[in-house]
Amino acid sequence: MTQHPVHTVSFGKAIVLLALAMLIPTILFQGVFMLMYVPSESMSPTLNSGDVLLGSRVFSELERGDIVVFEKDGSMLIKRIIGLPGEEVRIADDGTIFVDGKTLREEYVSFQREGQEQIFQVPEGCYLLLGDNRQHSYDARYWENPYIPASAIRSVAKRKLFSLPHF
């Protein structure tokens, strides 16, 4: 019968391993990744209430169509980038969006909202953000200051992980 050696770990090594096991995920989720919970239907049908997303806190250039988490008036919100710095965004009374005079194709919008025409001139360093569910999204169309500075954007959504059941 062959005997296999038993590997033991000293108490000091165990403490170091335990500390690393807690420290590495903390560093990753404080500096690189962000878990996001979608609390409402404002991004439906793309995202639903209860969805949990993985986002990246590390990003360089933001693009139209990116779904971002940002801070506004002390709250964290999630919306889609529609207008980029320096662009003119016009929302027609039927809900159609024009960026610098060209129609924006928005396959992700299922619930359009008709209303009064609005024109936005997006300042440099800022973005115009709207929810995909235009009938039920409190977004730039209603904010006193509709523009979100790049410095307020905390994360870009990368992947839906799972959905939590409603209680």
PLY file of the C-alpha trace (Angstrom):
ply
format ascii 1.0
element vertex 167
property float x
property float y
property float z
element edge 166
property int vertex1
property int vertex2
end_header
0.00 0.00 0.00
1.40 3.36 -1.06
1.12 6.20 1.34
0.51 9.67 0.04
2.07 12.58 1.86
-0.30 14.87 3.70
0.12 18.55 2.92
-0.53 20.84 5.79
-0.83 24.58 5.69
0.49 26.61 8.55
-1.84 28.94 10.41
0.01 31.95 8.98
-0.39 30.73 5.39
-4.07 30.01 5.99
-4.61 33.59 7.19
-2.81 34.97 4.11
-4.89 32.76 1.78
-8.11 33.81 3.53
-7.15 37.48 3.30
-6.37 37.15 -0.41
-9.65 35.31 -1.00
-11.49 38.31 0.46
-9.22 41.06 -0.86
-9.07 40.09 -4.55
-12.86 40.09 -5.15
-13.14 43.33 -3.17
-10.53 45.02 -5.36
-12.15 43.67 -8.54
-15.64 44.86 -7.59
-14.48 48.22 -6.25
-12.21 49.08 -9.16
-13.02 46.98 -12.23
-16.50 45.44 -12.12
-19.89 46.57 -10.86
-22.97 44.51 -10.11
-26.13 46.39 -11.09
-29.70 45.69 -10.11
-32.48 46.96 -12.39
-35.25 48.23 -10.07
-37.90 49.25 -12.63
-39.29 48.70 -16.11
-37.73 51.90 -17.53
-35.34 49.87 -19.72
-37.89 47.26 -20.82
-37.88 45.23 -23.04
-34.06 45.24 -23.07
-33.81 44.93 -19.29
-36.56 44.01 -16.90
-37.20 44.81 -13.27
-35.17 42.36 -11.18
-32.37 41.82 -13.71
-28.84 41.74 -12.32
-26.09 42.94 -14.65
-22.33 42.88 -14.68
-20.79 46.18 -15.69
-17.33 47.49 -16.25
-16.03 50.46 -14.29
-13.11 50.59 -16.73
-14.06 52.16 -20.06
-12.54 54.65 -22.42
-14.85 55.91 -25.12
-18.60 55.83 -24.55
-20.76 55.18 -27.60
-24.35 55.81 -28.57
-26.37 52.79 -27.52
-24.25 51.94 -24.47
-26.29 51.18 -21.37
-24.71 52.97 -18.44
-25.09 53.34 -14.68
-24.66 56.92 -13.53
-25.16 59.12 -10.51
-27.84 61.81 -10.62
-29.08 63.77 -7.61
-27.63 61.24 -5.18
-29.21 58.20 -6.89
-27.74 55.58 -9.19
-29.75 55.22 -12.42
-29.46 53.07 -15.53
-30.26 54.40 -19.03
-29.06 54.24 -22.64
-26.78 56.83 -24.26
-28.69 58.60 -27.05
-26.81 61.87 -27.50
-23.04 62.31 -27.56
-21.08 65.46 -26.70
-21.65 68.27 -29.21
-24.67 66.68 -30.92
-28.14 68.10 -31.44
-30.86 65.63 -30.50
-34.42 66.33 -31.54
-37.30 64.23 -30.25
-40.25 64.70 -32.61
-43.81 64.80 -31.29
-44.31 61.19 -32.47
-41.25 60.09 -30.42
-38.86 59.69 -33.36
-35.33 60.78 -32.51
-33.10 62.73 -34.86
-29.38 63.17 -34.16
-27.84 66.06 -36.11
-30.81 65.84 -38.50
-30.57 62.06 -39.15
-33.16 59.58 -37.91
-31.87 57.36 -35.12
-32.87 53.72 -35.58
-33.93 52.32 -32.22
-34.90 48.65 -32.51
-34.70 48.36 -28.73
-37.64 50.76 -28.15
-40.97 48.91 -28.00
-43.03 51.38 -26.00
-42.69 54.79 -27.66
-44.22 57.89 -26.14
-45.74 60.67 -28.16
-45.69 64.20 -26.86
-44.26 67.62 -27.36
-41.20 68.06 -29.59
-37.97 68.64 -27.66
-34.53 69.75 -28.85
-31.34 69.15 -26.89
-27.88 70.54 -27.63
-25.58 68.15 -25.78
-22.67 70.08 -24.20
-19.08 68.91 -24.57
-18.20 66.37 -21.89
-21.86 65.38 -21.39
-24.35 62.79 -22.64
-28.11 62.62 -23.20
-29.62 59.46 -21.69
-33.07 57.91 -22.17
-34.79 54.73 -21.04
-35.83 52.15 -23.63
-39.40 52.06 -22.29
-40.27 55.62 -23.27
-43.78 55.40 -21.79
-42.45 54.59 -18.32
-39.00 56.13 -18.02
-38.11 59.17 -15.95
-35.14 60.35 -18.02
-33.51 63.40 -19.70
-36.84 64.47 -21.21
-38.06 65.40 -17.72
-34.94 66.41 -15.78
-34.27 70.06 -15.02
-30.70 69.52 -16.26
-30.98 66.80 -18.94
-27.24 66.35 -19.51
-25.10 63.84 -17.65
-21.40 64.69 -17.35
-18.94 61.92 -18.20
-17.65 62.12 -14.62
-21.06 60.93 -13.31
-21.00 57.71 -15.34
-19.90 54.86 -13.08
-20.21 51.76 -15.24
-21.06 50.41 -18.69
-23.36 47.37 -18.66
-21.73 44.35 -20.27
-23.86 41.29 -19.52
-27.09 40.25 -17.88
-26.23 37.65 -15.24
-29.65 36.57 -13.96
-33.06 37.83 -12.87
-34.33 37.91 -9.33
-37.94 36.85 -8.73
-40.45 39.50 -7.67
-41.70 39.18 -4.13
0 1
1 2
2 3
3 4
4 5
5 6
6 7
7 8
8 9
9 10
10 11
11 12
12 13
13 14
14 15
15 16
16 17
17 18
18 19
19 20
20 21
21 22
22 23
23 24
24 25
25 26
26 27
27 28
28 29
29 30
30 31
31 32
32 33
33 34
34 35
35 36
36 37
37 38
38 39
39 40
40 41
41 42
42 43
43 44
44 45
45 46
46 47
47 48
48 49
49 50
50 51
51 52
52 53
53 54
54 55
55 56
56 57
57 58
58 59
59 60
60 61
61 62
62 63
63 64
64 65
65 66
66 67
67 68
68 69
69 70
70 71
71 72
72 73
73 74
74 75
75 76
76 77
77 78
78 79
79 80
80 81
81 82
82 83
83 84
84 85
85 86
86 87
87 88
88 89
89 90
90 91
91 92
92 93
93 94
94 95
95 96
96 97
97 98
98 99
99 100
100 101
101 102
102 103
103 104
104 105
105 106
106 107
107 108
108 109
109 110
110 111
111 112
112 113
113 114
114 115
115 116
116 117
117 118
118 119
119 120
120 121
121 122
122 123
123 124
124 125
125 126
126 127
127 128
128 129
129 130
130 131
131 132
132 133
133 134
134 135
135 136
136 137
137 138
138 139
139 140
140 141
141 142
142 143
143 144
144 145
145 146
146 147
147 148
148 149
149 150
150 151
151 152
152 153
153 154
154 155
155 156
156 157
157 158
158 159
159 160
160 161
161 162
162 163
163 164
164 165
165 166
